[in-house]
Amino acid sequence: MTEKPASQPPMPGPATPRPTAPSPAQFAGRKASVRPAASTSQGPDPATLAFGRVEPDGTVLVRTADGERAVGSYPGSSEAEALAYFARKYEDLMAATVLLEQRLEQTDLSAHEAREALKTLRSHIGVANVVGDLALLDSRVSAIEAAVGERAQAESQRRAAAKATAAKAREKVVRAAEKLASRDPAKMQWKSASSRMRELFDQWKAQQQAGPRLDKPVEDELWRRFTHARTDFDKTRRAWFAQLEQEQDAARREKERLVAQAEALSTSKDWAAGAGEFKRLMEAWRRAGRAQRATDDALWERFRTAQDQFFNAKDEVVAAERVQFEANLAVKEKLLSEAEALLPITDLATAKRHLRSVQDRWDEAGKVPRSDMQRVEGRLKKVEQAVRDAEDRRWKRSNPEVSARAQSMVQQLEKAVADLEAELATARSRGDDAGVAAAEQALAARQEWLASARAGLAD
């Protein structure tokens, strides 16, 4: 077998292995310039040369586990040069192998990139028409292949873990959306809730763009749930605001009616009835609900203006009345002093005449402040009651029937006293101490009753 330099496949130039050197994939497109080996002071490793020999006809052989095989020839050169040429080719392959080993060990080279680099390396090795320890080269390439497989498996596990983590993150977003969509519309803060739903959608997009791709069935199911939650939320929101708009419109109409009534009432001078009516209107206002904010505020301003107009006018009248009532109170205080001077009643006719004069002037004096009304009325009633009591006592004394009963009572008691005095005398004459004691006790009681009856008769 004869091999010429020009017909050799592209090979990377001699290089010292280092982590930052170009990858096999990078030097795959480079064309190696193959030229006869120059005589240098440093040739291939003698251990490498030991795996080859040159036939007399110039054929270069390499020893393998299966025996020797020809790898080519190098015409026009010495045996040493020919052997060195094929040994350098081996060392170039070994350098590329070591470089790939270092990239696997010292960098974060992905399994895919490593597999592509390994594929390029194997294409350069080909049938390995080189001189060197082919078994060592093959074992190191096989070790690289095993390491690439392990890296691919580790990456697969990391991808699976990353997918699981991403799926949990997506699930969290979906559940948050579902929880938000299921919330009671009456308790929903729609502005913040809508903002939150937009945030969840932004989170979904960010996780979809930046995170690992999920398996299609998982992604589709999560997206279906997320879309369903967003759709339900939007439907509920639209229905809520449609209903709210109807309620606000009804509230607007009701409050416009109440405002019209309040404005009509604002000029009324019937303070008691007007105040009660405004209270009713206010209660109806609270029950009416809220219209749209701007409308509601404008209607409330009109209602409050009408209310203020009525009550301000009422307050002015009340203030004027208060001044008058205070003056009336001063008059009635003087009348009370005059009436209370009649007590105790000694001359009923004079007391009645003076009291009637006080009562007439009392009515003419007018109203007093509400806080003083009960006090002054109570003082006058005491004088009036004293006059009535004196009049009742006089009537009882002048009543013939009452006088007859009182006279009869005096006579009965006088007879009882005389009888008891006789019994006492008899008991003493007999020396009946017990009878004496009983007669004396009974006599004392009857004498006391008789004195009281005589006093009543005298009145």
C-alpha positions as CSV (number, residue, x, y, z in Angstrom):
1,M,0.0,0.0,0.0
2,T,1.4,3.3,-1.0
3,E,0.2,6.6,0.5
4,K,1.2,10.1,-0.7
5,P,1.1,13.2,1.5
6,A,-1.2,15.0,-0.8
7,S,-3.8,12.2,-0.6
8,Q,-3.9,12.2,3.2
9,P,-7.2,13.3,4.9
10,P,-7.2,16.7,6.6
11,M,-5.4,16.5,9.9
12,P,-4.9,19.0,12.7
13,G,-1.5,20.4,12.9
14,P,0.7,19.4,15.8
15,A,-0.5,21.1,19.0
16,T,0.2,20.9,22.7
17,P,-3.1,19.9,24.5
18,R,-4.7,22.8,26.5
19,P,-8.3,23.5,27.7
20,T,-8.7,26.6,25.5
21,A,-7.5,25.0,22.3
22,P,-10.0,24.8,19.4
23,S,-12.4,21.8,19.5
24,P,-12.2,19.1,16.9
25,A,-15.4,20.5,15.5
26,Q,-13.6,23.8,14.9
27,F,-10.5,22.3,13.3
28,A,-12.6,19.9,11.2
29,G,-12.7,22.4,8.4
30,R,-9.0,23.3,8.5
31,K,-6.8,21.8,5.8
32,A,-3.6,20.4,7.2
33,S,-0.6,20.9,5.1
34,V,1.2,17.6,4.8
35,R,4.9,17.9,3.8
36,P,7.9,15.7,4.2
37,A,9.2,15.6,7.7
38,A,12.1,17.9,8.2
39,S,15.1,16.8,10.1
40,T,14.6,18.2,13.6
41,S,16.4,17.7,16.8
42,Q,13.2,16.4,18.4
43,G,11.2,13.7,16.6
44,P,8.3,11.5,17.6
45,D,8.3,9.7,20.9
46,P,10.5,6.6,20.7
47,A,7.7,4.6,22.5
48,T,5.4,5.5,19.6
49,L,8.0,4.6,17.0
50,A,8.4,1.2,18.6
51,F,4.9,0.2,17.3
52,G,6.0,0.4,13.7
53,R,8.6,-0.8,11.2
54,V,9.4,-0.3,7.5
55,E,9.6,-3.1,4.9
56,P,12.5,-3.1,2.5
57,D,10.1,-1.9,-0.2
58,G,9.3,1.2,1.9
59,T,5.9,-0.1,3.2
60,V,5.3,1.1,6.8
61,L,3.7,-1.4,9.1
62,V,2.0,-0.9,12.6
63,R,1.7,-3.6,15.2
64,T,-1.8,-4.3,16.6
65,A,-3.3,-6.9,18.9
66,D,-4.3,-8.8,15.7
67,G,-0.9,-8.6,14.2
68,E,0.9,-6.2,11.8
69,R,-0.9,-4.3,9.1
70,A,0.3,-1.8,6.5
71,V,-0.5,1.8,7.0
72,G,1.2,3.3,3.9
73,S,4.5,4.4,2.5
74,Y,6.5,7.5,2.3
75,P,8.4,7.6,-1.1
76,G,11.6,9.4,-1.4
77,S,12.5,9.3,2.3
78,S,14.5,7.2,4.6
79,E,13.0,4.5,6.8
80,A,13.4,6.8,9.8
81,E,11.6,9.6,8.1
82,A,8.8,7.4,6.8
83,L,8.3,5.9,10.3
84,A,8.5,9.4,11.9
85,Y,5.9,10.7,9.5
86,F,3.3,8.1,10.4
87,A,4.2,8.4,14.1
88,R,3.6,12.1,14.0
89,K,0.1,11.4,12.5
90,Y,-0.6,9.1,15.5
91,E,0.6,11.8,17.9
92,D,-1.7,14.4,16.2
93,L,-4.6,12.0,16.8
94,M,-3.6,11.4,20.4
95,A,-3.3,15.2,20.9
96,A,-6.8,15.7,19.6
97,T,-8.0,12.9,21.9
98,V,-6.3,14.4,24.9
99,L,-7.8,17.8,24.1
100,L,-11.3,16.3,24.0
101,E,-10.6,14.6,27.3
102,Q,-9.6,17.9,28.9
103,R,-12.6,19.7,27.5
104,L,-14.8,17.0,29.0
105,E,-13.0,17.2,32.4
106,Q,-12.4,20.9,32.7
107,T,-15.2,22.7,30.9
108,D,-19.0,22.6,30.8
109,L,-19.0,21.1,27.3
110,S,-22.5,19.7,26.6
111,A,-23.0,16.1,25.7
112,H,-24.2,17.2,22.3
113,E,-21.1,19.2,21.6
114,A,-18.9,16.4,23.0
115,R,-20.7,13.9,20.8
116,E,-20.1,16.0,17.7
117,A,-16.5,16.5,18.7
118,L,-16.1,12.8,19.2
119,K,-17.7,12.2,15.8
120,T,-15.2,14.5,14.2
121,L,-12.3,12.8,16.0
122,R,-13.4,9.4,14.8
123,S,-13.7,10.7,11.2
124,H,-10.0,11.8,11.5
125,I,-8.9,8.5,13.0
126,G,-10.7,6.5,10.3
127,V,-8.8,3.2,9.8
128,A,-5.9,4.8,11.8
129,N,-3.2,4.6,9.1
130,V,-0.7,5.7,11.7
131,V,2.1,4.3,13.7
132,G,1.6,4.1,17.5
133,D,-0.2,2.4,20.3
134,L,-3.6,2.0,18.6
135,A,-5.0,0.0,21.5
136,L,-4.3,2.9,23.8
137,L,-5.8,5.4,21.3
138,D,-8.8,3.2,21.0
139,S,-9.2,2.7,24.7
140,R,-9.0,6.5,25.3
141,V,-11.5,7.2,22.6
142,S,-13.8,4.5,24.1
143,A,-13.4,6.1,27.5
144,I,-14.3,9.5,26.0
145,E,-17.4,7.9,24.4
146,A,-18.4,6.4,27.8
147,A,-17.8,9.8,29.5
148,V,-20.0,11.4,26.8
149,G,-22.7,8.9,27.6
150,E,-22.5,9.6,31.3
151,R,-22.6,13.3,30.6
152,A,-25.6,12.8,28.4
153,Q,-27.3,10.8,31.1
154,A,-26.5,13.4,33.8
155,E,-27.8,16.1,31.5
156,S,-30.9,14.1,30.9
157,Q,-31.4,13.8,34.6
158,R,-30.8,17.5,35.1
159,R,-33.3,18.2,32.3
160,A,-35.8,16.0,33.9
161,A,-35.3,17.7,37.3
162,A,-35.5,21.1,35.6
163,K,-38.7,20.1,33.9
164,A,-40.2,18.9,37.2
165,T,-39.2,22.2,38.8
166,A,-40.6,24.2,35.9
167,A,-43.8,22.1,36.0
168,K,-44.2,22.9,39.7
169,A,-43.6,26.6,39.0
170,R,-46.2,26.5,36.2
171,E,-48.6,24.6,38.4
172,K,-48.2,27.2,41.1
173,V,-49.1,29.9,38.6
174,V,-52.1,27.9,37.4
175,R,-53.4,27.3,40.9
176,A,-53.1,30.9,41.8
177,A,-55.1,31.8,38.7
178,E,-57.7,29.2,39.5
179,K,-58.0,30.4,43.1
180,L,-58.4,34.0,41.9
181,A,-61.0,33.0,39.3
182,S,-63.1,31.1,42.0
183,R,-63.2,34.0,44.5
184,D,-66.6,35.4,45.5
185,P,-67.2,38.4,43.1
186,A,-68.8,40.3,45.9
187,K,-65.6,40.1,47.9
188,M,-63.3,40.7,45.0
189,Q,-61.1,43.8,44.7
190,W,-61.3,43.9,41.0
191,K,-58.5,46.4,40.3
192,S,-55.9,44.5,42.3
193,A,-57.3,41.2,41.1
194,S,-57.0,42.1,37.5
195,S,-53.5,43.4,38.0
196,R,-52.7,40.1,39.8
197,M,-54.1,38.0,36.8
198,R,-51.9,40.0,34.4
199,E,-48.9,39.4,36.6
200,L,-49.6,35.6,36.5
201,F,-49.8,35.7,32.7
202,D,-46.5,37.6,32.6
203,Q,-45.0,34.9,34.9
204,W,-46.3,32.2,32.6
205,K,-44.7,33.8,29.5
206,A,-41.4,34.4,31.4
207,Q,-41.3,30.8,32.6
208,Q,-42.2,29.6,29.1
209,Q,-39.5,31.6,27.5
210,A,-36.7,31.3,30.0
211,G,-37.4,27.9,31.5
212,P,-37.0,24.4,30.0
213,R,-39.5,23.1,27.6
214,L,-42.1,20.9,29.3
215,D,-43.4,17.7,27.8
216,K,-46.2,18.6,25.4
217,P,-49.0,16.8,27.3
218,V,-48.0,18.5,30.6
219,E,-47.7,21.9,28.9
220,D,-51.0,21.5,27.1
221,E,-52.9,20.5,30.2
222,L,-51.4,23.3,32.3
223,W,-52.1,25.8,29.5
224,R,-55.7,24.5,29.2
225,R,-56.3,25.0,33.0
226,F,-54.6,28.4,33.0
227,T,-56.6,29.6,30.0
228,H,-59.8,28.3,31.5
229,A,-59.1,30.2,34.8
230,R,-58.4,33.4,32.9
231,T,-61.5,33.0,30.8
232,D,-63.7,32.4,33.9
233,F,-62.1,35.4,35.6
234,D,-62.9,37.6,32.6
235,K,-66.4,36.3,32.3
236,T,-67.1,36.9,36.0
237,R,-65.6,40.3,35.8
238,R,-67.7,41.4,32.8
239,A,-70.8,40.0,34.4
240,W,-70.0,41.7,37.7
241,F,-69.5,45.1,36.1
242,A,-72.6,44.7,33.9
243,Q,-74.6,44.0,37.1
244,L,-72.8,46.8,38.9
245,E,-73.7,49.2,36.0
246,Q,-77.3,48.2,36.3
247,E,-77.3,48.7,40.1
248,Q,-75.5,52.0,39.8
249,D,-78.0,53.2,37.2
250,A,-80.9,52.3,39.5
251,A,-79.2,54.0,42.4
252,R,-78.7,57.1,40.2
253,R,-82.4,57.3,39.3
254,E,-83.4,56.8,43.0
255,K,-81.0,59.4,44.2
256,E,-82.1,61.9,41.6
257,R,-85.7,61.4,42.9
258,L,-84.5,62.0,46.5
259,V,-82.5,65.1,45.5
260,A,-85.6,66.5,43.9
261,Q,-87.6,66.0,47.1
262,A,-84.8,67.4,49.2
263,E,-84.5,70.5,47.1
264,A,-88.3,71.0,47.2
265,L,-88.2,70.7,51.0
266,S,-85.2,73.0,51.5
267,T,-87.4,76.1,51.7
268,S,-90.0,74.7,54.1
269,K,-90.6,76.5,57.4
270,D,-92.3,73.6,59.0
271,W,-89.3,72.7,61.1
272,A,-90.5,69.6,62.9
273,A,-92.1,68.0,59.9
274,G,-89.2,69.1,57.6
275,A,-86.6,67.6,60.0
276,G,-88.5,64.3,60.1
277,E,-88.8,64.2,56.4
278,F,-85.1,64.9,55.9
279,K,-84.4,62.0,58.2
280,R,-86.5,59.8,56.1
281,L,-84.8,61.0,52.9
282,M,-81.4,60.2,54.5
283,E,-82.4,56.7,55.4
284,A,-83.7,56.2,51.8
285,W,-80.4,57.6,50.5
286,R,-78.4,55.0,52.4
287,R,-80.6,52.2,51.1
288,A,-80.3,53.4,47.5
289,G,-76.8,52.1,47.0
290,R,-74.0,53.9,45.1
291,A,-74.1,55.3,41.6
292,Q,-71.0,55.9,39.6
293,R,-68.5,57.8,41.6
294,A,-68.6,61.2,39.8
295,T,-72.4,61.0,39.5
296,D,-72.9,59.9,43.1
297,D,-70.6,62.7,44.4
298,A,-72.5,65.3,42.4
299,L,-75.9,64.1,43.6
300,W,-74.7,64.0,47.2
301,E,-73.5,67.6,46.9
302,R,-76.9,68.7,45.7
303,F,-78.6,66.7,48.5
304,R,-76.3,68.0,51.2
305,T,-76.8,71.6,49.9
306,A,-80.6,71.3,50.1
307,Q,-80.3,69.7,53.6
308,D,-77.9,72.4,54.8
309,Q,-80.2,75.2,53.5
310,F,-83.1,73.8,55.5
311,F,-81.3,73.2,58.7
312,N,-79.3,76.4,58.6
313,A,-82.5,78.3,58.3
314,K,-84.0,76.2,61.1
315,D,-80.9,76.8,63.2
316,E,-81.2,80.6,62.8
317,V,-84.8,80.4,63.9
318,V,-83.9,78.1,66.8
319,A,-81.1,80.5,67.8
320,A,-83.6,83.4,67.9
321,E,-86.0,81.2,69.8
322,R,-83.3,80.4,72.3
323,V,-82.7,84.0,73.1
324,Q,-86.5,84.5,73.5
325,F,-86.8,81.3,75.6
326,E,-84.0,82.5,77.9
327,A,-85.9,85.8,78.5
328,N,-89.0,83.8,79.1
329,L,-87.1,81.7,81.6
330,A,-86.1,84.8,83.6
331,V,-89.7,85.9,83.8
332,K,-90.8,82.4,85.0
333,E,-88.1,82.3,87.6
334,K,-89.5,85.5,89.1
335,L,-93.0,84.1,89.0
336,L,-91.8,81.0,90.8
337,S,-90.3,83.1,93.5
338,E,-93.7,84.9,93.9
339,A,-95.6,81.6,93.9
340,E,-93.3,79.8,96.4
341,A,-93.6,82.8,98.8
342,L,-97.3,81.6,99.3
343,L,-96.0,78.5,101.2
344,P,-97.0,77.4,103.7
345,I,-100.7,78.2,103.0
346,T,-102.2,80.2,105.8
347,D,-104.8,82.1,103.9
348,L,-106.3,79.8,101.3
349,A,-108.4,82.5,99.5
350,T,-105.5,84.9,99.2
351,A,-103.2,82.1,98.1
352,K,-105.6,81.0,95.4
353,R,-106.0,84.5,94.1
354,H,-102.2,85.1,93.9
355,L,-101.7,81.7,92.3
356,R,-104.2,82.4,89.6
357,S,-102.3,85.6,88.8
358,V,-99.0,83.7,88.6
359,Q,-100.6,81.1,86.3
360,D,-102.0,83.7,84.0
361,R,-98.7,85.5,83.7
362,W,-96.9,82.1,83.4
363,D,-98.8,81.2,80.3
364,E,-98.2,84.7,78.8
365,A,-94.4,84.3,79.4
366,G,-94.2,81.6,76.8
367,K,-91.8,78.7,76.3
368,V,-88.5,78.2,78.1
369,P,-85.4,76.2,76.9
370,R,-86.1,72.5,76.9
371,S,-83.4,71.7,79.4
372,D,-85.1,74.0,82.0
373,M,-88.7,73.1,81.2
374,Q,-89.1,70.1,83.6
375,R,-87.4,72.0,86.5
376,V,-89.5,75.1,86.4
377,E,-92.8,73.2,85.7
378,G,-92.0,71.0,88.7
379,R,-91.6,73.9,91.1
380,L,-94.8,75.5,90.0
381,K,-96.7,72.2,90.4
382,K,-95.6,71.9,94.0
383,V,-97.2,75.2,94.8
384,E,-100.3,74.3,92.9
385,Q,-100.5,71.0,94.8
386,A,-100.1,72.7,98.1
387,V,-103.1,75.0,97.3
388,R,-105.2,72.0,96.2
389,D,-104.3,70.1,99.4
390,A,-105.3,73.1,101.6
391,E,-108.6,73.4,99.7
392,D,-109.3,69.7,100.2
393,R,-108.7,70.0,103.9
394,R,-111.1,72.9,104.1
395,W,-113.8,71.1,102.2
396,K,-113.5,68.1,104.4
397,R,-114.0,70.2,107.5
398,S,-117.1,71.9,106.0
399,N,-118.7,68.7,104.8
400,P,-121.8,68.0,107.2
401,E,-121.6,64.3,106.6
402,V,-118.0,64.2,107.6
403,S,-118.6,66.4,110.6
404,A,-121.5,64.2,111.8
405,R,-119.3,61.1,111.5
406,A,-116.5,62.9,113.5
407,Q,-119.1,64.0,116.2
408,S,-120.4,60.4,116.4
409,M,-116.9,59.1,116.8
410,V,-116.2,61.6,119.6
411,Q,-119.4,60.5,121.4
412,Q,-118.6,56.8,121.1
413,L,-115.1,57.3,122.5
414,E,-116.4,59.5,125.3
415,K,-118.8,56.7,126.4
416,A,-116.0,54.1,126.1
417,V,-113.7,56.2,128.3
418,A,-116.5,56.6,130.9
419,D,-117.2,52.8,130.9
420,L,-113.5,52.1,131.3
421,E,-113.1,54.5,134.2
422,A,-116.0,52.7,136.0
423,E,-114.4,49.3,135.4
424,L,-111.1,50.6,136.7
425,A,-112.8,51.9,139.9
426,T,-114.5,48.6,140.4
427,A,-111.3,46.6,139.9
428,R,-109.5,48.8,142.4
429,S,-112.3,48.4,145.0
430,R,-112.0,44.7,144.7
431,G,-108.2,44.7,144.8
432,D,-108.1,43.0,141.4
433,D,-104.6,44.0,140.3
434,A,-104.9,42.2,136.9
435,G,-108.2,43.9,136.2
436,V,-106.8,47.3,137.2
437,A,-103.8,46.8,134.8
438,A,-106.1,45.8,131.9
439,A,-108.5,48.6,132.6
440,E,-105.8,51.2,132.8
441,Q,-104.2,50.1,129.4
442,A,-107.5,50.1,127.6
443,L,-108.4,53.5,129.1
444,A,-105.1,55.0,128.0
445,A,-105.7,53.9,124.4
446,R,-109.3,55.2,124.3
447,Q,-108.3,58.5,125.8
448,E,-105.6,58.9,123.1
449,W,-108.1,58.2,120.4
450,L,-110.6,60.6,121.9
451,A,-108.1,63.4,121.9
452,S,-107.3,62.8,118.2
453,A,-111.0,62.7,117.3
454,R,-111.8,65.9,119.1
455,A,-108.8,67.6,117.4
456,G,-110.2,66.4,114.0
457,L,-113.6,67.7,114.9
458,A,-112.2,71.0,115.8
459,D,-110.5,71.3,112.4
